[in-house]
Amino acid sequence: MNRRFKRYLAAVAAVLIAIVWAFPVYWMINSSFLTPLTISGLTPTFLPFDGTLQNYRDVTADTPFFEALTMSIMVVAVALIVCLAFATLAALAISRFRFKGRKTFVLTVILVQMLPAEAMFIAQFQMISELGLLNSLAGVSIIYVAMVVPFTIWMLRGFVAGVPIELEEAAMVDGCTRLQAFRRITFPLIAPGLVASGVFAFIQVWNEFALASVLLTDDEVQTLPLWLRDIAQQSNLGAPEWGQIMAGSVLVAVPVIIFFVIVQGRMAQGLVGGAVKG
């Protein structure tokens, strides 16, 4: 088997994998523009030539879509800001300072990350209930911050460790305080890492469903995954409204795609930088 034939086989395999990966996304978008009669037909419709926007009108007009969208945006914003602030300080502490219990702290961060989320549901529910924060932005944000902070600390630790401490020491010799040395030297260098960590945290919080279903039991307070669940549970004479379900899925995915497109340059830079720096 010559090298050219091997490359041909690899290219064919890559195309097949890409098709398997992309087809569900294409089918979701395509079905969101089809009428219920077309979707339930025996002949598959691969292009929505006679498509309609009625599914999008139905899911945005007859359901609390904008309330759920607002709730998701606020939860993600609070979780990202608090998580990145805590994780940056923690990564600096374990990378720049030697203190008693440092190794134990690092080990604890890893162990917490390995625990299955389902194992902590009851304890988290009881804690938030005792604080009177069920069905609230504060309650679900606290849990989401706790959920994404360990991974973010571990990811940022590599970026901070990759910045030579001699750069900060040189800045302090030139008259900067430790805080100024961090702000002027270290922070710009770890900015791609902050973006990459923020993207992973954003996706994790935005798509989270199980914890939200436990902490947000009031129908008036929902995030987008819970809103999409309610659409899927609705039925018309016992048959799911697949057009509306697909339209809702597209609406949930669009903010993630927009956010990724905005930061993808910085994210790629951060991932490559993290791979080099370890």
C-alpha positions as CSV (number, residue, x, y, z in Angstrom):
1,M,0.0,0.0,0.0
2,N,1.7,3.2,-1.2
3,R,1.7,6.5,0.7
4,R,-0.7,8.2,-1.8
5,F,-3.3,5.5,-1.3
6,K,-2.9,5.8,2.5
7,R,-3.5,9.5,2.3
8,Y,-6.6,8.8,0.1
9,L,-8.0,6.4,2.7
10,A,-7.3,8.9,5.5
11,A,-9.1,11.7,3.6
12,V,-12.1,9.4,3.0
13,A,-12.2,8.5,6.7
14,A,-12.0,12.1,7.7
15,V,-14.9,13.1,5.4
16,L,-17.0,10.2,6.7
17,I,-16.3,11.3,10.3
18,A,-17.1,14.9,9.5
19,I,-20.4,13.9,7.9
20,V,-21.4,11.8,10.9
21,W,-20.6,14.7,13.2
22,A,-22.2,17.4,11.1
23,F,-25.4,15.6,10.0
24,P,-27.3,15.9,13.3
25,V,-26.6,19.7,13.3
26,Y,-27.7,20.0,9.7
27,W,-30.9,17.9,10.3
28,M,-31.7,20.0,13.4
29,I,-31.5,23.2,11.4
30,N,-33.3,21.8,8.4
31,S,-36.2,20.4,10.5
32,S,-36.7,23.7,12.3
33,F,-37.9,25.2,9.0
34,L,-40.3,22.4,8.0
35,T,-44.0,22.2,8.7
36,P,-45.3,19.4,11.0
37,L,-46.9,17.7,7.9
38,T,-43.6,17.7,6.1
39,I,-41.7,16.3,9.1
40,S,-44.2,13.5,9.7
41,G,-44.2,12.5,6.0
42,L,-42.7,9.2,4.8
43,T,-40.4,10.9,2.3
44,P,-37.4,12.7,4.0
45,T,-37.0,16.4,3.1
46,F,-33.4,17.3,2.9
47,L,-33.8,21.0,1.9
48,P,-36.5,23.3,3.2
49,F,-37.5,24.8,-0.2
50,D,-41.0,25.4,1.1
51,G,-39.8,26.2,4.6
52,T,-41.5,28.3,7.3
53,L,-40.5,30.4,10.3
54,Q,-43.7,29.4,12.1
55,N,-41.8,27.0,14.4
56,Y,-39.6,29.9,15.6
57,R,-42.7,32.2,16.0
58,D,-44.4,29.5,18.1
59,V,-41.6,28.8,20.5
60,T,-40.8,32.5,21.1
61,A,-44.4,33.7,21.3
62,D,-46.2,31.0,23.2
63,T,-43.4,30.1,25.7
64,P,-41.3,32.1,28.2
65,F,-38.3,32.0,25.8
66,F,-37.0,35.5,26.5
67,E,-37.3,35.1,30.3
68,A,-35.3,31.8,30.1
69,L,-32.8,33.5,27.8
70,T,-32.3,36.4,30.2
71,M,-31.9,34.0,33.1
72,S,-29.3,31.9,31.3
73,I,-27.3,35.0,30.3
74,M,-27.3,36.3,33.9
75,V,-26.3,32.9,35.3
76,V,-23.5,32.5,32.8
77,A,-22.3,36.1,33.4
78,V,-22.2,35.8,37.2
79,A,-20.6,32.3,37.0
80,L,-17.9,33.4,34.6
81,I,-17.0,36.6,36.4
82,V,-16.8,35.0,39.8
83,C,-15.2,31.8,38.6
84,L,-12.4,33.6,36.6
85,A,-11.7,35.9,39.5
86,F,-11.4,33.1,42.0
87,A,-9.5,30.7,39.7
88,T,-7.0,33.4,38.7
89,L,-6.1,34.2,42.3
90,A,-5.9,30.5,43.2
91,A,-3.7,29.7,40.2
92,L,-1.4,32.6,41.1
93,A,-1.2,31.4,44.7
94,I,-0.3,27.8,43.9
95,S,2.1,28.7,41.0
96,R,3.9,31.6,42.6
97,F,4.0,30.9,46.4
98,R,5.1,28.0,48.5
99,F,2.9,27.6,51.6
100,K,1.8,24.9,54.0
101,G,-1.0,22.8,52.6
102,R,-0.2,23.8,48.9
103,K,0.0,20.2,47.7
104,T,-3.1,19.2,49.6
105,F,-5.0,22.1,48.0
106,V,-3.9,21.1,44.5
107,L,-4.8,17.4,45.2
108,T,-8.2,18.5,46.6
109,V,-8.9,20.5,43.4
110,I,-8.2,17.4,41.3
111,L,-10.3,15.1,43.5
112,V,-13.3,17.5,43.5
113,Q,-13.1,17.7,39.7
114,M,-13.2,13.9,39.5
115,L,-16.3,13.5,41.7
116,P,-19.5,12.8,39.7
117,A,-21.9,15.7,39.8
118,E,-24.8,13.4,40.7
119,A,-23.1,12.4,43.9
120,M,-23.4,15.9,45.3
121,F,-27.0,16.7,44.2
122,I,-28.6,16.1,47.5
123,A,-26.0,17.9,49.6
124,Q,-26.1,20.9,47.2
125,F,-29.9,21.0,47.2
126,Q,-30.0,20.9,51.0
127,M,-27.4,23.7,51.3
128,I,-29.2,26.0,48.8
129,S,-32.6,25.2,50.4
130,E,-31.3,26.0,53.9
131,L,-30.0,29.3,52.6
132,G,-33.4,30.1,51.1
133,L,-31.9,30.4,47.6
134,L,-33.9,27.8,45.7
135,N,-35.4,29.1,42.4
136,S,-33.0,32.1,42.5
137,L,-30.2,33.5,40.4
138,A,-27.9,33.6,43.4
139,G,-28.5,29.9,44.4
140,V,-27.9,28.4,41.0
141,S,-24.9,30.7,40.4
142,I,-23.2,29.6,43.6
143,I,-23.5,26.0,42.6
144,Y,-22.3,26.7,39.0
145,V,-19.3,28.6,40.3
146,A,-18.4,25.7,42.5
147,M,-18.8,23.3,39.6
148,V,-16.5,25.1,37.1
149,V,-13.9,26.6,39.5
150,P,-11.8,23.4,40.0
151,F,-11.3,22.8,36.3
152,T,-10.6,26.5,35.6
153,I,-8.0,26.6,38.4
154,W,-6.2,23.6,37.0
155,M,-6.3,25.0,33.5
156,L,-5.0,28.5,34.5
157,R,-2.3,27.0,36.7
158,G,-0.4,25.9,33.6
159,F,-0.6,29.3,32.0
160,V,0.6,31.1,35.1
161,A,3.4,28.6,35.6
162,G,4.4,29.3,32.0
163,V,5.2,32.9,32.6
164,P,8.7,33.2,34.0
165,I,8.7,34.7,37.5
166,E,11.9,36.6,36.5
167,L,9.7,38.9,34.4
168,E,7.7,40.0,37.5
169,E,10.9,40.3,39.6
170,A,12.4,42.5,36.9
171,A,9.3,44.7,37.0
172,M,9.5,45.0,40.8
173,V,13.2,45.9,40.6
174,D,12.1,48.7,38.2
175,G,9.7,50.0,40.9
176,C,6.5,48.2,40.4
177,T,4.6,46.7,43.3
178,R,3.7,43.0,43.2
179,L,0.2,43.9,42.1
180,Q,1.4,46.2,39.4
181,A,3.9,43.6,38.2
182,F,1.0,41.1,37.9
183,R,-1.3,43.6,36.1
184,R,1.3,44.9,33.7
185,I,3.3,41.7,33.0
186,T,1.6,38.4,34.0
187,F,-2.0,39.3,33.2
188,P,-1.5,40.2,29.5
189,L,0.5,37.0,29.0
190,I,-2.2,34.8,30.5
191,A,-5.1,36.6,28.8
192,P,-5.4,33.8,26.1
193,G,-5.6,31.3,28.9
194,L,-8.4,33.3,30.6
195,V,-10.3,33.3,27.3
196,A,-9.9,29.6,26.7
197,S,-10.9,28.8,30.3
198,G,-13.8,31.1,30.0
199,V,-15.1,29.4,26.9
200,F,-15.0,26.0,28.5
201,A,-16.8,27.4,31.6
202,F,-19.4,29.2,29.4
203,I,-20.3,26.0,27.5
204,Q,-20.4,23.9,30.7
205,V,-22.8,26.4,32.4
206,W,-24.9,27.3,29.4
207,N,-25.7,23.7,28.6
208,E,-26.1,22.4,32.2
209,F,-29.4,20.8,32.8
210,A,-29.4,18.3,35.7
211,L,-28.5,20.8,38.5
212,A,-30.8,23.4,37.1
213,S,-33.7,20.9,37.1
214,V,-33.0,20.3,40.8
215,L,-32.5,23.9,41.9
216,L,-35.0,25.7,39.7
217,T,-38.3,23.9,40.3
218,D,-40.5,27.0,39.7
219,D,-41.8,27.2,36.1
220,E,-41.4,31.0,36.3
221,V,-37.7,30.7,36.8
222,Q,-36.0,28.7,34.1
223,T,-32.8,28.5,32.1
224,L,-32.8,27.6,28.4
225,P,-32.2,23.9,28.9
226,L,-35.2,23.7,31.2
227,W,-37.3,25.7,28.7
228,L,-36.3,23.3,25.9
229,R,-37.3,20.4,28.1
230,D,-40.8,21.8,28.6
231,I,-41.1,22.3,24.8
232,A,-40.1,18.6,24.3
233,Q,-42.7,17.5,26.9
234,Q,-45.5,19.4,25.2
235,S,-47.5,17.4,22.6
236,N,-50.2,17.9,20.1
237,L,-52.6,14.9,20.3
238,G,-49.8,12.8,21.7
239,A,-47.3,13.6,18.9
240,P,-44.1,15.7,19.7
241,E,-43.8,19.0,17.8
242,W,-40.5,18.2,16.3
243,G,-40.4,21.4,14.3
244,Q,-40.7,23.4,17.5
245,I,-38.2,21.2,19.3
246,M,-35.6,21.7,16.6
247,A,-36.3,25.4,16.4
248,G,-35.8,25.6,20.2
249,S,-32.6,23.6,19.9
250,V,-31.3,26.1,17.3
251,L,-32.1,29.0,19.5
252,V,-30.3,27.5,22.5
253,A,-27.2,26.8,20.3
254,V,-27.0,30.2,18.6
255,P,-25.6,32.2,21.5
256,V,-22.8,29.5,22.0
257,I,-21.9,29.8,18.4
258,I,-21.8,33.6,18.5
259,F,-19.7,33.6,21.6
260,F,-17.3,31.0,20.1
261,V,-16.9,33.0,16.9
262,I,-16.1,36.2,18.8
263,V,-13.4,34.6,21.0
264,Q,-12.2,31.7,18.8
265,G,-9.0,33.5,17.8
266,R,-8.0,34.1,21.4
267,M,-9.1,30.6,22.4
268,A,-6.9,28.9,19.7
269,Q,-4.0,31.1,20.9
270,G,-4.7,30.0,24.5
271,L,-4.9,26.3,23.7
272,V,-1.7,26.3,21.7
273,G,0.0,28.4,24.5
274,G,-1.2,26.0,27.1
275,A,0.1,23.0,25.2
276,V,3.5,24.6,24.8
277,K,3.8,25.8,28.4
278,G,2.2,22.8,30.1
